[in-house]
């Protein structure tokens, strides 16, 4: 009977069921490990949500901080300029521009020098054109022998000369046109032709400004731009005037007597916009943290981070930063509450626009400084929570380490349980054999006693 292939076949015992029930008890430590791992995974997910909401708040805080080379007042000041007749000019402004209006008249746009030559027959020999614009350096343009008019044009355009060349056919002749790349009366074109053979064949290209000479025609004179601003004449080599009025770039587009009015205005509305964006991010972070740490008293069910020290620490640090004072230069503007930011009963923030407007009107620079300082403080605080070595990140790393340890322990238990199950089966199989043997012995004895009783009865 020791060779039974099916557990319990000899004895009738349900060995598989018995072993399964015993192993269910033996596996309780693994069940507890799995439950603990699931709890850790839920905490990691919750801490990830916490980190994400804090990072969003940090981004909003960073937008409150001016660039290194920018003052807080400049960051929150928007300067704009407009013109009553936009067909005459366009204008852009920086914060250095002063609010007010200007009258512009007698607008003359800057022109580029342009000359042309008609019916030009190019020399058969090679040569060089030396082209100078204004007081710039002469640029040599090599012309090959037997060059066509198109070859001359292309050679000029391929060179570093400060002119562009083009050809127009008037119906009878090709007209070669040279146009200076830069406007202004200082950028007159000069051309000096010379033959490679030393002759005078290339003298036909010679031109000396101003006016018409050597059959070149001055198609457009080189002129500076000019405009009268509040009665004062202003000139410029280009149509972009940047030095006439501090902070303004005036781009002339059309000749006209005018007048037209240019208006400069300033706005501090970006302070309110930036604060509202920050408050929105703060409120979302508060709502997320509240949800993560919430306890359902009705169903007596805790959230993943109910009572969690990392969550409580993050909430406390945000509140502490919120109520910290800043040195804005104005003792009456040191807290966000001084700008109309109040804390609601649920911990979220609300902005009183009327109070903020009054503060801006009273002392805009101090308001801007205070808002920028709040951004810096929140950025620093949150960095201590979500950076690589921040408390939230460190907590996530610690839990991941615990999960890894659980995996190791679970593997160890798997090997141990295999041995335990094998031992149970060995014991039950041995019991199965013994019971089977005893059952066989019992059957044999019963048979022998029955035979003995038959002999006695026959005698």
TATARA-V930012 format. One record per backbone hydrogen bond with DSSP energy under -1.0 kcal/mol. NH is the residue of the N-H (numbers start at 0). CO is the residue of the C=O. E is the energy in kcal/mol with one decimal. If there is no record, write none. Layout:
BEGIN
NH|CO|E, NH|CO|E
END
This chain:
BEGIN
3|0|-1.4, 8|5|-2.2, 11|7|-2.8, 14|12|-1.5, 17|13|-2.2, 18|14|-2.9, 19|15|-2.4, 20|16|-2.3, 21|17|-2.1, 22|18|-2.9, 23|19|-1.9, 24|20|-1.1, 25|21|-2.3, 26|22|-2.3, 27|24|-1.5, 30|26|-2.2, 31|27|-2.5, 32|28|-1.9, 33|29|-2.6, 34|30|-2.4, 35|31|-2.3, 36|32|-2.5, 37|33|-2.5, 38|34|-2.0, 39|35|-2.3, 40|36|-2.9, 41|37|-2.1, 42|38|-1.9, 43|39|-2.5, 44|40|-2.3, 45|41|-2.3, 46|42|-3.2, 47|43|-2.3, 48|44|-1.8, 49|45|-2.2, 50|46|-2.8, 51|47|-2.3, 52|48|-2.3, 53|49|-2.2, 54|50|-2.4, 55|51|-2.0, 56|52|-1.8, 57|53|-2.4, 58|54|-2.2, 59|55|-2.0, 60|56|-2.3, 61|57|-2.3, 62|58|-1.3, 63|60|-1.5, 64|61|-1.4, 69|66|-1.9, 74|70|-2.2, 75|71|-1.8, 76|73|-1.3, 77|266|-3.0, 79|264|-2.8, 81|262|-2.3, 83|260|-2.4, 87|84|-1.5, 89|250|-2.0, 91|248|-1.7, 93|246|-2.1, 96|93|-1.8, 99|263|-1.9, 101|261|-2.9, 103|259|-3.1, 104|227|-2.1, 105|256|-2.5, 106|255|-3.1, 107|225|-2.9, 110|222|-1.9, 113|219|-2.4, 114|177|-2.3, 115|216|-2.2, 116|175|-2.0, 118|173|-1.4, 126|142|-2.3, 127|193|-2.9, 128|140|-2.7, 129|191|-2.8, 130|138|-2.7, 131|189|-2.7, 133|187|-3.0, 135|132|-2.0, 138|130|-2.4, 140|128|-2.6, 142|126|-3.2, 146|143|-1.0, 151|147|-2.0, 152|148|-2.4, 153|149|-2.7, 154|150|-2.4, 155|151|-2.2, 156|152|-2.3, 157|153|-1.7, 158|155|-1.0, 162|160|-1.1, 163|178|-2.3, 165|176|-2.1, 167|174|-2.1, 169|172|-2.4, 174|167|-2.6, 175|116|-2.4, 176|165|-2.9, 177|114|-2.7, 178|163|-2.3, 179|112|-2.9, 180|161|-2.6, 183|110|-1.8, 186|183|-1.9, 189|131|-2.8, 190|206|-2.2, 191|129|-1.9, 193|127|-2.4, 195|125|-2.4, 197|194|-1.1, 202|199|-1.9, 204|201|-1.8, 205|202|-1.6, 206|190|-2.9, 215|212|-2.2, 216|115|-3.0, 218|113|-1.1, 218|216|-1.3, 219|113|-2.3, 222|110|-1.0, 224|235|-3.4, 225|107|-2.7, 226|233|-2.3, 227|104|-3.0, 228|231|-2.8, 229|102|-3.1, 231|228|-2.0, 233|226|-2.6, 235|224|-2.2, 240|249|-3.6, 247|244|-2.3, 248|91|-2.4, 249|240|-2.8, 250|89|-3.0, 251|238|-2.8, 252|87|-2.8, 253|87|-1.3, 255|106|-2.0, 259|103|-2.4, 261|101|-3.2, 262|81|-2.9, 263|99|-3.5, 264|79|-2.7, 266|77|-2.0, 270|267|-1.6, 272|268|-2.0, 273|269|-2.6, 274|270|-2.6, 275|271|-2.7, 276|272|-1.9, 277|273|-2.2, 278|274|-3.0, 279|275|-2.2, 280|276|-1.9, 281|277|-2.7, 282|278|-2.9, 283|279|-2.0, 284|280|-2.1, 285|281|-2.5, 286|282|-2.5, 287|283|-2.2, 288|284|-2.5, 289|285|-2.4, 290|286|-2.2, 291|287|-2.4, 292|288|-1.6, 295|300|-3.1, 296|294|-1.2, 300|295|-1.9, 302|293|-1.6, 304|291|-2.0, 305|302|-1.4, 307|304|-2.3, 311|307|-2.3, 312|308|-2.4, 313|309|-2.2, 314|310|-2.4, 315|311|-2.4, 316|312|-2.5, 317|313|-2.1, 318|314|-2.1, 319|315|-2.5, 320|316|-2.4, 321|317|-2.3, 322|318|-1.7, 323|320|-1.0, 325|333|-1.9, 327|325|-1.2, 332|329|-2.3, 337|334|-1.2, 338|335|-1.6, 339|336|-1.3, 340|335|-1.9, 341|349|-2.8, 343|347|-3.6, 346|343|-2.0, 349|341|-2.1, 351|339|-2.5, 355|351|-2.1, 356|352|-2.6, 357|353|-2.0, 358|354|-2.0, 359|355|-2.5, 360|356|-2.4, 361|357|-2.0, 362|358|-2.9, 366|362|-1.8, 367|363|-2.7, 368|364|-2.3, 369|365|-2.5, 370|366|-2.5, 371|367|-2.3, 372|368|-2.2, 373|369|-2.3, 374|370|-2.0, 375|371|-2.0, 376|372|-2.6, 377|373|-2.4, 378|374|-2.2, 379|375|-2.2, 380|376|-2.6, 381|377|-2.6, 382|378|-1.8, 383|379|-1.4, 384|381|-1.4, 385|381|-2.8, 386|382|-1.9, 389|386|-2.0, 390|383|-1.9, 391|384|-1.6, 392|384|-1.3, 393|389|-2.9, 394|390|-2.1, 395|391|-2.2, 396|392|-2.3, 397|393|-2.4, 398|394|-2.3, 399|395|-2.4, 400|396|-1.8, 401|397|-1.8, 402|398|-2.5, 403|399|-2.1, 404|400|-1.9, 405|401|-2.2, 406|402|-2.1, 407|403|-1.7, 408|404|-2.4, 409|405|-2.7, 410|406|-2.0, 411|407|-1.9, 412|408|-2.4, 413|409|-2.1, 414|410|-1.6, 415|411|-2.0, 416|412|-3.1, 417|413|-1.7, 418|414|-1.5, 419|415|-2.3, 420|416|-2.9, 421|417|-2.1, 422|418|-2.3, 423|419|-2.4, 424|420|-2.5, 425|421|-2.1, 426|422|-2.4, 427|423|-2.8, 428|424|-2.4, 429|425|-2.0, 430|426|-2.4, 431|427|-2.7, 432|428|-2.2, 433|429|-2.3, 434|430|-2.8, 435|431|-2.3, 436|432|-2.7, 437|433|-2.7, 438|434|-2.6, 439|435|-2.1, 440|436|-2.8, 441|437|-2.8, 442|438|-2.1, 443|439|-2.3, 444|440|-2.6, 445|441|-2.4, 446|442|-1.9, 447|443|-2.4, 448|444|-2.9, 449|445|-1.9, 450|446|-1.9, 451|447|-2.4, 452|448|-2.3, 453|449|-1.4, 454|450|-1.8, 455|451|-2.1, 456|452|-2.1, 457|453|-1.8, 458|454|-1.6
END
